[in-house]
């Protein structure tokens, strides 16, 4: 399940990124547990859509244009996996563009 959750986040970063863009993955450990961050420099997600990322079948209009085949289940699966393990999943817009996805756990 963890592998699928991480794969979903990485696939989204690649699919929704620019053709010549970059995706960065980091894993940090500390006394509180771990943080996995996936950063991309794609077009990003408008702030009003960030709270809905991870909802089952939710896709912004921009995401539907970039990838009409997607089902909107990838991040919902990731969200469910994080919930089951007691981990936190967060999304943050990056400036000037891009998205930061973080999974924090113990």
Secondary structure, DSSP 8 states (H G I E B T S, - for coil): -HHHHHHHHHHHHHHTS-TT--EEEEEEEETTEEEEEEEE-SS---HHHHTTTTSTT---HHHHHH-TT--S-HHHHHHHHHHHHT-EEEEEE-SSS-EEEEEEE-
